[in-house]
Structures are given as structure tokens and as C-alpha cells.
Amino acid sequence: MRGQICAACLGLLWAAVAWLPVRAEWEGSGSVGSGSAGTKAGEIRSDNGLEMELIWCPPGDLTMGSPLSEPGRDPDEAPVPVKLTRGFWLGQKEVTQSEWVRVMGTQPWQGQLYVREEATIPATWVSWTEALEFARRLTADEQKAGRLPAGWEYTLPTEAQWEWGCRAGTTTAYAFGESPETLGEAAWFVGNAWDRDEKYPHPVGQKRANAWGLHDLHGNVEEWCLDNYRKSRPGGADPLVTTTVTADRVIRGGTWCDRASSCRTAYRVCRRAGSRSFCLGFRVVLGEVSPKVPANLPVGRGEK
């Protein structure tokens, strides 16, 4: 039911990487500008022009991916240890249609398949390039209004940031446990949307949040990440893949038309940066500008 998905073909032995416990440094990453850093996981702020709610995700260590024993896993989920050295503010919910219109002034979902128009429904039919432009315009608007200190910006979450926020201190297949039996309480997926002939994204924030207060990471719409896609991830400190070997971008999260195994925390797919879909949206991250992020992130060979 989803669009083009990158096939994963590299599997690594479980013994090659130790499964690290998730550990957070709850004190935050230090004060920057006018108190832009949070103080504890799950802290919430909405002091922006959109009144968009953001959740503080502290620095810490995690293992991205899934163990070989996890049902439904794919070969590109090989576990890798990661250290996030800086905390960040992750959108509590996916960017909505009303937020998109206020920043971009367009409605790319109009006239498209599997769309329900409503202010609090996620913005879909949005490409990676357009999602990044939304973040750049939001940054400019907030800087102009004096609400964003120097050295901070809105952008798309890296794949590591997305998984850290989704896990919220857990190491299980889902943020709520190993079994998908209660998935319908935390996500819109095929069982409570497509199969019930509700073939469209649903208003954000209706399902149970994870331990840090983040909604809809396991289902509703899948979400663009900043990274280029690589089957085997580098791990290490603050990883971000910016290779130009591929034009594909990482997509994380489940959708309203996905089976339960595709809603797992570790599940990952990819699309070209110019792709758009009825089940694809995004959320933003507010964080310190990283020296690892090029001023113009490469789009890959052959991409316009």
C-alpha cells in the first residue's frame, strides 16, 4: 500500500554490536541563548508563532535498530550504537495542514487521493525538499520575530533523533512494549483506519503519547528525516548521512495503511527527495545548528 520502498540487503550479525541500554542525561544540554535548552525529558514548549508544541529530548545513548529476534524486522535494521551529544526539541505532533498553510501558503494535498481536509490533519503530498523549506521559512519567521536565539534552527530530525524520540527510553519493538496487541491505542494503522474504510490520515494527537509525550510516531503518516538513506548506518556521535551516492531520503514511522510490523520503532524505508504521497508527512525539530549539516544538503545524483 505504500510507494517505492528501498529493499534492504545488508544484514549484520547480532554479535557484532552490543545491545546498549538506552540512557538519557536528564539534565539537558546546557543553556543556549534565551534558555533554549530544556531541563528534563518530556518538557513542553509552544513559544513560537504557530504555537506548535515541542517536546524536549535530552542527550543520551541508544542502540538504533532491532535485535535479530524481533518479529517482522528487516535486514537494514542492524543494531548500531549511537550517542546524541545535544538535546533537541521534537515536534509533539506531525505538522498539520493549518500549520503548513500559515508558513507556506499552499495546499499540495488538494485534489489528491486519500485526503481529508481539516486543520489538524497532517500535511501530506509534501516532498522532502518542501518539508525542509517549511523548516527554513519557520526558522526565518521566528528569527525575525525575535523568538529564536542565534545558533538555533528548525529543520527535519535526523534518523537518530527520530528514533531516540520514538523510543523515549525504551528498547522494545514499540514504545509501549513488545506486542502489537495495543497498537490501536497508540497509532492509526491498517487495523483501525484502512480496514474500517477510513482511508485518510487522522487528526494529530488523538492516540496515546509515548513516555516523553510524543504522539503518532507509530502510525498516522510516515515522516521524512534529514538523512540520505544507507542500508548500513554509521552509528557513533550525532550521526547524519549526507552521501551523494543515493538520492533517497530516510522515512520513519508507521502509517494509517500499514500492518503492525511496519509500525515498529526500528522500521525504516526511503523515497526520493522529490516524492510525494498520501501517507507521507513530517514533524520538525528545533535544535542547535550542527557543524555536521552542510549549508546545502546534497540531493544526490540525477535529482532535481
C-alpha positions as CSV (number, residue, x, y, z in Angstrom):
1,M,0.0,0.0,0.0
2,R,3.0,2.3,0.3
3,G,5.0,3.8,-2.5
4,Q,8.5,2.8,-3.6
5,I,10.4,1.3,-0.8
6,C,14.2,0.7,-0.7
7,A,15.0,-3.0,-0.4
8,A,17.4,-3.8,2.3
9,C,20.1,-6.3,1.6
10,L,22.8,-5.9,4.2
11,G,22.4,-7.8,7.4
12,L,25.0,-7.7,10.2
13,L,25.5,-10.3,12.9
14,W,23.9,-9.6,16.2
15,A,27.2,-10.4,17.9
16,A,29.0,-7.7,16.0
17,V,27.2,-4.9,18.0
18,A,26.4,-5.0,21.7
19,W,22.9,-4.1,22.5
20,L,23.3,-0.9,24.6
21,P,20.7,0.1,27.1
22,V,19.1,3.5,26.4
23,R,20.5,6.1,28.7
24,A,19.5,9.7,28.9
25,E,21.3,12.6,30.5
26,W,18.2,14.1,32.1
27,E,19.8,17.5,33.0
28,G,19.6,18.7,29.4
29,S,22.4,20.1,27.2
30,G,23.1,23.4,28.8
31,S,21.7,26.9,28.4
32,V,21.9,28.5,25.0
33,G,20.6,31.9,24.0
34,S,17.4,32.8,26.0
35,G,17.1,29.4,27.7
36,S,16.5,27.4,24.5
37,A,17.7,24.1,26.0
38,G,15.3,22.1,28.1
39,T,15.9,20.7,31.6
40,K,14.2,17.3,31.6
41,A,12.8,14.8,29.1
42,G,9.2,15.5,28.1
43,E,9.3,19.2,28.9
44,I,7.0,21.0,26.6
45,R,7.1,24.5,25.0
46,S,5.0,26.3,22.4
47,D,6.5,29.8,22.4
48,N,6.5,30.1,18.6
49,G,4.3,31.9,16.2
50,L,2.4,28.8,15.3
51,E,2.0,27.8,18.9
52,M,3.4,24.4,17.8
53,E,4.1,22.2,20.8
54,L,7.6,20.9,21.0
55,I,9.0,18.2,23.4
56,W,12.5,18.2,24.9
57,C,14.5,15.1,24.1
58,P,17.7,15.1,26.2
59,P,21.2,13.9,25.1
60,G,21.9,10.3,25.7
61,D,23.0,6.9,24.3
62,L,20.9,4.3,22.4
63,T,21.2,1.4,20.1
64,M,19.3,2.1,16.8
65,G,17.8,-0.8,15.0
66,S,16.3,-4.1,16.2
67,P,17.6,-7.4,17.5
68,L,17.6,-10.5,15.3
69,S,14.8,-12.0,17.4
70,E,12.3,-9.1,16.7
71,P,9.4,-10.4,14.6
72,G,8.9,-8.6,11.3
73,R,12.4,-7.0,11.3
74,D,14.1,-6.1,8.0
75,P,17.8,-6.6,7.1
76,D,18.5,-2.8,7.2
77,E,17.7,-2.6,10.9
78,A,21.1,-3.9,12.0
79,P,21.8,-2.5,15.5
80,V,24.3,0.3,15.8
81,P,25.3,2.2,19.0
82,V,24.7,6.0,18.8
83,K,25.4,8.9,21.1
84,L,23.4,12.1,20.9
85,T,25.6,14.8,22.4
86,R,23.0,17.5,22.3
87,G,19.4,17.7,23.4
88,F,16.7,18.9,21.0
89,W,13.0,19.9,20.8
90,L,11.0,17.5,18.7
91,G,7.5,18.3,17.4
92,Q,5.0,16.7,19.7
93,K,2.8,16.0,16.6
94,E,3.2,15.9,12.9
95,V,3.0,19.2,11.0
96,T,-0.7,19.9,10.3
97,Q,-2.5,21.3,7.3
98,S,-3.2,24.6,9.1
99,E,0.5,25.0,10.1
100,W,1.6,24.2,6.6
101,V,-0.7,26.9,5.1
102,R,0.4,29.5,7.6
103,V,4.0,29.1,6.7
104,M,4.0,28.0,3.0
105,G,0.7,29.5,1.7
106,T,-0.1,26.4,-0.4
107,Q,-2.3,23.2,-0.1
108,P,-0.4,20.5,-2.0
109,W,-2.9,17.8,-0.8
110,Q,-5.9,19.4,-2.6
111,G,-7.4,17.2,-5.3
112,Q,-5.2,14.2,-4.3
113,L,-6.1,10.7,-3.4
114,Y,-6.9,9.6,0.2
115,V,-7.1,13.1,1.6
116,R,-9.4,14.6,4.2
117,E,-9.1,18.4,4.6
118,E,-9.1,19.5,8.2
119,A,-6.9,21.9,10.1
120,T,-5.5,19.3,12.5
121,I,-4.8,16.6,10.0
122,P,-1.2,16.1,8.9
123,A,0.0,17.9,5.8
124,T,0.6,15.2,3.2
125,W,1.7,15.2,-0.5
126,V,4.8,17.0,0.6
127,S,8.3,16.2,-0.7
128,W,11.4,16.2,1.4
129,T,12.6,19.3,-0.3
130,E,9.3,21.1,0.5
131,A,9.4,19.9,4.1
132,L,12.9,21.2,4.6
133,E,11.8,24.5,3.0
134,F,8.9,24.7,5.6
135,A,11.5,24.4,8.4
136,R,13.8,27.0,6.8
137,R,10.9,29.5,6.5
138,L,9.8,28.8,10.0
139,T,13.3,29.5,11.2
140,A,13.4,32.8,9.3
141,D,10.0,33.8,10.7
142,E,11.0,33.0,14.3
143,Q,14.3,34.8,13.9
144,K,12.6,37.9,12.5
145,A,10.1,37.9,15.4
146,G,13.0,37.7,17.9
147,R,11.8,34.3,19.3
148,L,14.8,32.3,18.2
149,P,18.3,32.9,19.5
150,A,21.4,32.8,17.4
151,G,22.7,29.3,16.8
152,W,19.3,27.5,16.8
153,E,17.1,26.4,13.9
154,Y,14.1,24.4,12.8
155,T,14.9,21.5,10.5
156,L,14.0,17.9,9.9
157,P,15.0,15.4,12.6
158,T,18.0,13.2,11.8
159,E,17.1,9.5,11.7
160,A,18.9,9.1,15.1
161,Q,16.9,11.9,16.6
162,W,13.7,10.5,15.3
163,E,14.4,7.0,16.8
164,W,15.6,8.5,20.1
165,G,12.3,10.5,20.4
166,C,10.2,7.5,19.4
167,R,11.9,5.1,21.9
168,A,11.7,7.6,24.8
169,G,13.8,5.4,27.0
170,T,12.6,2.0,25.7
171,T,14.3,-0.8,23.9
172,T,11.2,-2.7,22.9
173,A,9.7,-3.2,19.4
174,Y,7.2,-0.4,20.1
175,A,7.4,2.4,22.6
176,F,4.6,0.8,24.6
177,G,6.1,-2.8,24.6
178,E,7.0,-5.8,22.5
179,S,3.5,-6.9,21.4
180,P,1.4,-5.0,18.8
181,E,-1.9,-6.0,20.6
182,T,-2.5,-2.5,21.9
183,L,-1.1,-0.7,18.8
184,G,-4.6,0.8,18.1
185,E,-4.3,2.8,21.3
186,A,-1.1,4.5,20.2
187,A,-1.4,4.7,16.4
188,W,-3.6,4.9,13.3
189,F,-2.8,1.8,11.3
190,V,-4.4,-0.6,8.8
191,G,-6.4,-2.3,11.6
192,N,-8.3,0.8,12.8
193,A,-8.2,3.0,9.7
194,W,-7.8,1.4,6.2
195,D,-9.8,-1.8,7.2
196,R,-12.6,0.4,8.6
197,D,-12.8,2.3,5.3
198,E,-11.2,5.4,6.9
199,K,-8.7,5.8,4.1
200,Y,-7.1,9.0,5.1
201,P,-4.8,10.5,7.8
202,H,-6.5,11.4,11.0
203,P,-6.2,14.5,13.3
204,V,-3.0,14.5,15.2
205,G,-2.7,13.8,18.9
206,Q,-5.7,11.6,19.2
207,K,-3.8,8.5,20.2
208,R,-1.8,7.8,23.3
209,A,1.5,9.5,23.6
210,N,4.8,7.8,24.4
211,A,6.6,8.3,27.8
212,W,8.0,11.7,26.7
213,G,4.7,13.0,25.4
214,L,5.2,12.5,21.6
215,H,2.2,11.4,19.5
216,D,1.7,9.5,16.3
217,L,5.2,8.1,15.8
218,H,3.9,4.5,15.3
219,G,1.1,5.4,12.9
220,N,-0.9,8.1,11.1
221,V,1.6,9.3,8.5
222,E,5.2,8.2,7.8
223,E,7.8,11.0,8.3
224,W,10.7,12.5,6.4
225,C,14.1,12.5,8.1
226,L,17.1,14.7,7.2
227,D,19.4,11.8,6.3
228,N,20.2,10.3,3.0
229,Y,19.4,6.6,3.1
230,R,22.1,4.0,3.7
231,K,21.3,0.3,4.3
232,S,24.1,0.1,7.0
233,R,24.2,3.1,9.3
234,P,27.4,4.7,10.6
235,G,26.4,5.0,14.3
236,G,28.7,7.0,16.6
237,A,28.2,10.5,17.8
238,D,25.3,12.5,16.3
239,P,25.2,10.5,13.0
240,L,23.9,12.2,9.8
241,V,24.2,10.5,6.4
242,T,24.8,13.1,3.7
243,T,26.2,10.9,0.9
244,T,25.5,11.8,-2.7
245,V,25.7,8.2,-3.8
246,T,21.9,7.9,-3.5
247,A,19.1,10.5,-3.9
248,D,16.9,8.6,-1.4
249,R,15.9,10.0,1.9
250,V,15.1,8.2,5.1
251,I,11.5,7.8,6.1
252,R,10.4,6.7,9.6
253,G,7.2,5.8,11.4
254,G,4.1,3.8,10.6
255,T,1.1,4.9,8.6
256,W,-2.7,4.6,8.6
257,C,-2.4,2.0,5.9
258,D,0.4,-0.1,7.4
259,R,0.4,-3.5,9.0
260,A,1.6,-3.7,12.6
261,S,5.1,-4.9,11.7
262,S,5.7,-1.7,9.7
263,C,4.8,0.4,12.7
264,R,7.7,-0.8,14.8
265,T,10.1,1.7,16.2
266,A,13.1,0.3,14.2
267,Y,11.2,0.1,10.8
268,R,12.7,2.3,8.1
269,V,12.1,2.9,4.4
270,C,13.2,5.5,1.9
271,R,12.0,7.6,-1.1
272,R,13.5,10.1,-3.5
273,A,13.6,13.7,-2.1
274,G,11.0,14.8,-4.7
275,S,8.5,12.1,-3.9
276,R,5.0,12.9,-2.5
277,S,2.4,10.5,-1.1
278,F,-1.0,10.3,0.6
279,C,0.6,8.7,3.7
280,L,3.8,10.8,3.9
281,G,4.3,13.9,6.1
282,F,6.8,15.2,8.6
283,R,7.5,16.8,12.0
284,V,10.1,19.4,12.8
285,V,13.0,19.5,15.2
286,L,14.3,22.7,16.9
287,G,17.9,22.4,17.9
288,E,21.4,23.9,17.9
289,V,22.8,24.3,14.4
290,S,25.1,21.3,13.8
291,P,28.5,21.8,12.1
292,K,27.9,18.4,10.5
293,V,25.0,19.7,8.4
294,P,26.1,21.2,5.1
295,A,24.6,24.6,4.2
296,N,23.1,23.0,1.2
297,L,22.5,19.3,1.9
298,P,23.3,17.3,-1.2
299,V,20.3,15.9,-3.1
300,G,22.0,13.1,-4.9
301,R,22.9,12.4,-8.5
302,G,20.2,12.8,-11.1
303,E,17.8,14.6,-8.7
304,K,16.2,17.9,-9.5
